[in-house]
Amino acid sequence: MKISYSPEAVADLVRLREFIEVNNPDAARCVATALKRGIGQLKTFPHMGVEVPQAPSPKMVRDLIIGKYTVRYLLRSSDIYILRVWHHRENRL
């Protein structure tokens, strides 16, 4: 399976890292590593996220919880498309 990112997801990851990095660069690196590792596991376990009931296709749109972060992704037959990433204290998208 191939993992790709929407422009919004890339912007989310940059925004989250920059926000944390201001006060704690080491924590920013740890969060980035944890997110990368968690997202990478989707290659082996693409269905490990929970279905998003309000999505038009709940079986295809899933949320992966990684610590205090949610990674929303679209699951297709041959690839995974990361849609958005946010901290649990942010408004859900």
KOLSEMAR-386571 format. One record per residue: residue number from 1; chain; residue in one letter; x, y, z of N, C-alpha, C in turn. Coordinates in pm, 1 decimal. Layout:
BEGIN
(pt NUM; A; A; (X; Y; Z); (X; Y; Z); (X; Y; Z))
...
//
This chain:
BEGIN
(pt 1; A; M; (83.8; -118.9; 0.0); (0.0; 0.0; 0.0); (87.7; 124.3; 0.0))
(pt 2; A; K; (40.9; 221.5; -71.4); (111.6; 349.3; -80.7); (38.0; 450.3; 6.7))
(pt 3; A; I; (113.1; 530.5; 81.4); (54.3; 636.8; 163.2); (88.0; 770.8; 99.0))
(pt 4; A; S; (-14.7; 852.6; 79.3); (7.5; 988.1; 29.1); (-69.7; 1086.0; 117.4))
(pt 5; A; Y; (-35.1; 1212.2; 106.1); (-89.0; 1316.4; 194.5); (-156.8; 1425.6; 113.4))
(pt 6; A; S; (-270.8; 1472.5; 163.3); (-335.2; 1588.4; 102.9); (-253.4; 1712.4; 138.7))
(pt 7; A; P; (-265.1; 1818.4; 61.1); (-196.3; 1943.1; 97.5); (-237.9; 1991.1; 237.2))
(pt 8; A; E; (-364.4; 1969.7; 273.6); (-412.2; 2010.8; 406.5); (-343.9; 1931.0; 517.4))
(pt 9; A; A; (-323.7; 1802.1; 494.7); (-256.9; 1718.5; 594.8); (-111.3; 1761.2; 612.9))
(pt 10; A; V; (-44.9; 1792.5; 503.6); (93.6; 1840.3; 511.8); (98.2; 1970.8; 590.7))
(pt 11; A; A; (5.8; 2061.3; 561.0); (-0.3; 2188.6; 634.2); (-30.2; 2164.2; 782.3))
(pt 12; A; D; (-118.1; 2067.0; 812.1); (-148.3; 2033.6; 951.9); (-22.4; 1987.5; 1024.7))
(pt 13; A; L; (53.9; 1899.3; 962.5); (175.3; 1846.5; 1025.8); (277.9; 1956.4; 1049.8))
(pt 14; A; V; (293.8; 2043.5; 953.4); (387.1; 2156.1; 969.2); (339.1; 2247.6; 1081.6))
(pt 15; A; R; (211.3; 2278.8; 1081.4); (154.1; 2367.5; 1184.0); (171.2; 2309.2; 1324.3))
(pt 16; A; L; (141.7; 2181.3; 1339.5); (153.7; 2117.5; 1471.2); (298.0; 2117.5; 1519.2))
(pt 17; A; R; (388.7; 2082.6; 1430.8); (530.1; 2079.1; 1470.8); (580.3; 2218.9; 1508.1))
(pt 18; A; E; (546.5; 2318.8; 1429.0); (590.8; 2455.1; 1458.3); (532.8; 2505.0; 1590.7))
(pt 19; A; F; (408.0; 2471.2; 1618.9); (343.6; 2512.1; 1743.1); (416.9; 2454.7; 1864.5))
(pt 20; A; I; (451.3; 2327.2; 1857.9); (519.5; 2261.5; 1970.0); (664.5; 2307.5; 1979.6))
(pt 21; A; E; (727.6; 2325.0; 1866.0); (870.2; 2356.3; 1860.3); (906.0; 2487.9; 1928.8))
(pt 22; A; V; (812.5; 2581.2; 1930.4); (837.9; 2711.6; 1992.4); (881.0; 2694.8; 2138.2))
(pt 23; A; N; (812.7; 2607.2; 2209.5); (841.9; 2588.2; 2352.1); (928.9; 2467.3; 2381.3))
(pt 24; A; N; (927.2; 2366.8; 2292.0); (999.2; 2243.8; 2322.8); (1037.5; 2169.9; 2194.0))
(pt 25; A; P; (1154.3; 2201.3; 2138.2); (1197.0; 2136.2; 2013.8); (1206.3; 1983.7; 2025.4))
(pt 26; A; D; (1248.4; 1933.8; 2141.5); (1258.2; 1788.5; 2159.4); (1120.0; 1723.1; 2153.4))
(pt 27; A; A; (1022.3; 1785.3; 2215.8); (885.6; 1732.6; 2211.7); (831.7; 1735.2; 2069.0))
(pt 28; A; A; (864.7; 1838.9; 1994.4); (819.4; 1848.8; 1855.0); (874.4; 1732.2; 1773.5))
(pt 29; A; R; (1001.2; 1698.2; 1795.0); (1060.6; 1584.7; 1724.4); (994.2; 1453.8; 1765.6))
(pt 30; A; C; (966.3; 1439.0; 1894.5); (900.5; 1316.5; 1943.8); (761.9; 1300.0; 1884.0))
(pt 31; A; V; (686.0; 1407.6; 1879.8); (550.7; 1401.6; 1822.3); (558.9; 1368.0; 1673.8))
(pt 32; A; A; (649.9; 1433.1; 1603.2); (664.9; 1407.1; 1459.1); (702.0; 1260.9; 1434.8))
(pt 33; A; T; (792.2; 1207.5; 1516.2); (833.0; 1067.8; 1502.4); (716.9; 973.6; 1531.8))
(pt 34; A; A; (640.8; 1001.7; 1637.0); (526.4; 916.2; 1672.8); (420.8; 917.4; 1563.1))
(pt 35; A; L; (394.0; 1034.7; 1507.1); (295.4; 1043.5; 1399.3); (344.0; 967.5; 1275.6))
(pt 36; A; K; (469.2; 985.1; 1241.9); (525.0; 916.5; 1125.6); (519.2; 764.1; 1144.8))
(pt 37; A; R; (556.0; 718.2; 1262.7); (554.0; 575.0; 1291.9); (411.1; 519.8; 1287.0))
(pt 38; A; G; (318.2; 590.0; 1349.7); (179.0; 546.3; 1351.9); (118.3; 541.0; 1213.2))
(pt 39; A; I; (142.8; 645.3; 1135.2); (91.3; 648.7; 998.2); (155.1; 536.9; 915.4))
(pt 40; A; G; (282.2; 511.2; 938.1); (351.5; 404.3; 866.4); (290.8; 267.2; 892.6))
(pt 41; A; Q; (235.2; 247.1; 1011.8); (172.7; 118.4; 1043.8); (50.2; 90.6; 957.8))
(pt 42; A; L; (-7.4; 194.5; 900.7); (-123.9; 175.9; 814.6); (-90.2; 90.9; 691.6))
(pt 43; A; K; (35.5; 90.0; 649.9); (74.0; 6.6; 535.3); (46.3; -140.3; 564.2))
(pt 44; A; T; (71.2; -180.8; 687.4); (50.3; -320.1; 726.2); (-90.9; -344.0; 776.8))
(pt 45; A; F; (-145.0; -247.3; 848.4); (-277.6; -260.4; 910.5); (-368.5; -145.8; 866.5))
(pt 46; A; P; (-410.5; -144.1; 741.7); (-486.6; -29.8; 689.6); (-623.3; -9.4; 755.2))
(pt 47; A; H; (-678.7; -112.2; 815.8); (-810.6; -99.5; 878.0); (-804.0; -70.4; 1028.2))
(pt 48; A; M; (-686.3; -36.1; 1080.2); (-675.3; -18.1; 1225.1); (-743.3; 108.5; 1275.9))
(pt 49; A; G; (-769.6; 203.5; 1191.3); (-844.8; 322.0; 1233.0); (-992.7; 290.3; 1245.0))
(pt 50; A; V; (-1062.9; 373.1; 1319.5); (-1207.7; 352.3; 1336.7); (-1283.3; 423.9; 1225.3))
(pt 51; A; E; (-1391.9; 363.8; 1183.6); (-1474.7; 424.0; 1079.5); (-1531.6; 556.7; 1127.7))
(pt 52; A; V; (-1548.0; 650.6; 1035.1); (-1605.8; 781.5; 1065.0); (-1751.7; 776.7; 1019.9))
(pt 53; A; P; (-1846.7; 758.3; 1114.7); (-1986.6; 738.1; 1079.1); (-2048.2; 850.6; 996.2))
(pt 54; A; Q; (-2004.6; 975.2; 1018.5); (-2064.4; 1087.3; 946.8); (-2007.7; 1105.5; 806.0))
(pt 55; A; A; (-1908.1; 1026.9; 767.7); (-1849.2; 1036.9; 634.0); (-1944.3; 977.2; 530.1))
(pt 56; A; P; (-1937.4; 1026.1; 407.4); (-2021.6; 968.8; 301.5); (-1996.9; 818.7; 280.9))
(pt 57; A; S; (-1872.8; 776.0; 301.0); (-1836.8; 633.4; 290.5); (-1763.1; 592.5; 418.1))
(pt 58; A; P; (-1836.0; 562.2; 526.8); (-1771.9; 533.9; 655.8); (-1669.0; 422.4; 653.6))
(pt 59; A; K; (-1684.9; 324.2; 568.6); (-1586.8; 215.6; 563.5); (-1455.4; 260.5; 501.2))
(pt 60; A; M; (-1460.9; 368.0; 422.8); (-1341.1; 417.0; 355.2); (-1271.3; 529.4; 430.7))
(pt 61; A; V; (-1344.3; 606.9; 508.4); (-1286.4; 718.9; 582.9); (-1272.8; 676.1; 728.1))
(pt 62; A; R; (-1149.8; 686.0; 779.2); (-1120.7; 635.1; 913.5); (-1037.5; 735.6; 992.1))
(pt 63; A; D; (-1045.2; 721.8; 1123.6); (-963.6; 803.1; 1214.2); (-867.2; 712.3; 1288.3))
(pt 64; A; L; (-741.2; 746.4; 1283.0); (-637.1; 676.3; 1356.7); (-594.4; 766.2; 1471.5))
(pt 65; A; I; (-604.5; 716.5; 1592.8); (-564.1; 794.1; 1710.2); (-419.6; 758.5; 1743.2))
(pt 66; A; I; (-336.2; 860.6; 1749.3); (-195.2; 843.6; 1784.2); (-167.6; 939.3; 1899.5))
(pt 67; A; G; (-165.1; 885.3; 2020.6); (-148.9; 970.2; 2137.8); (-264.8; 1067.8; 2148.0))
(pt 68; A; K; (-234.7; 1195.8; 2144.1); (-337.7; 1299.3; 2153.1); (-374.4; 1356.2; 2015.9))
(pt 69; A; Y; (-337.6; 1283.8; 1911.2); (-360.2; 1332.4; 1774.7); (-451.2; 1237.4; 1698.2))
(pt 70; A; T; (-529.8; 1295.4; 1609.2); (-616.9; 1217.9; 1521.7); (-568.6; 1235.2; 1378.4))
(pt 71; A; V; (-553.5; 1123.3; 1310.1); (-516.6; 1122.9; 1169.5); (-637.7; 1068.7; 1093.3))
(pt 72; A; R; (-698.3; 1152.6; 1012.1); (-812.1; 1108.7; 930.8); (-758.5; 1069.0; 793.3))
(pt 73; A; Y; (-799.3; 950.1; 749.2); (-749.0; 901.5; 621.7); (-856.6; 833.4; 540.1))
(pt 74; A; L; (-831.1; 828.4; 410.9); (-919.3; 763.6; 314.9); (-851.8; 634.5; 271.9))
(pt 75; A; L; (-921.7; 526.0; 285.6); (-868.6; 395.0; 251.8); (-924.5; 352.2; 116.7))
(pt 76; A; R; (-835.8; 329.4; 24.2); (-875.3; 279.3; -107.4); (-813.0; 141.5; -125.5))
(pt 77; A; S; (-846.2; 75.4; -232.3); (-799.0; -62.0; -251.1); (-646.8; -73.3; -253.9))
(pt 78; A; S; (-579.5; 22.6; -312.1); (-434.4; 10.4; -324.8); (-355.5; 121.6; -256.8))
(pt 79; A; D; (-424.6; 216.2; -195.1); (-350.0; 323.1; -129.1); (-428.6; 385.2; -14.5))
(pt 80; A; I; (-354.4; 461.9; 63.7); (-408.8; 533.0; 179.2); (-378.2; 680.5; 156.6))
(pt 81; A; Y; (-480.5; 762.1; 173.5); (-465.3; 905.9; 152.1); (-493.4; 976.4; 283.7))
(pt 82; A; I; (-389.7; 1038.1; 341.3); (-404.0; 1110.2; 467.2); (-474.8; 1242.5; 437.2))
(pt 83; A; L; (-590.5; 1260.9; 499.7); (-672.8; 1378.6; 472.8); (-638.4; 1495.7; 563.5))
(pt 84; A; R; (-636.7; 1471.4; 695.5); (-612.3; 1578.4; 793.4); (-547.9; 1519.4; 917.9))
(pt 85; A; V; (-483.6; 1605.1; 997.1); (-423.2; 1565.9; 1124.7); (-450.3; 1678.9; 1222.9))
(pt 86; A; W; (-496.3; 1644.3; 1344.9); (-520.3; 1747.5; 1444.7); (-501.8; 1693.4; 1585.6))
(pt 87; A; H; (-477.5; 1785.1; 1678.3); (-466.0; 1754.8; 1821.2); (-606.8; 1742.0; 1877.3))
(pt 88; A; H; (-624.4; 1657.6; 1977.8); (-758.9; 1632.2; 2030.8); (-825.2; 1756.3; 2090.3))
(pt 89; A; R; (-748.3; 1857.2; 2124.9); (-809.5; 1980.7; 2179.1); (-856.0; 2077.4; 2071.2))
(pt 90; A; E; (-818.2; 2049.9; 1946.7); (-863.6; 2134.3; 1837.1); (-1004.5; 2093.0; 1797.1))
(pt 91; A; N; (-1074.2; 2183.0; 1729.5); (-1206.6; 2149.3; 1677.0); (-1192.3; 2040.3; 1573.4))
(pt 92; A; R; (-1279.7; 1941.5; 1583.0); (-1276.1; 1832.5; 1484.7); (-1321.4; 1886.5; 1349.7))
(pt 93; A; L; (-1266.4; 1828.8; 1246.2); (-1294.4; 1875.2; 1110.2); (-1410.0; 1800.2; 1049.0))
//
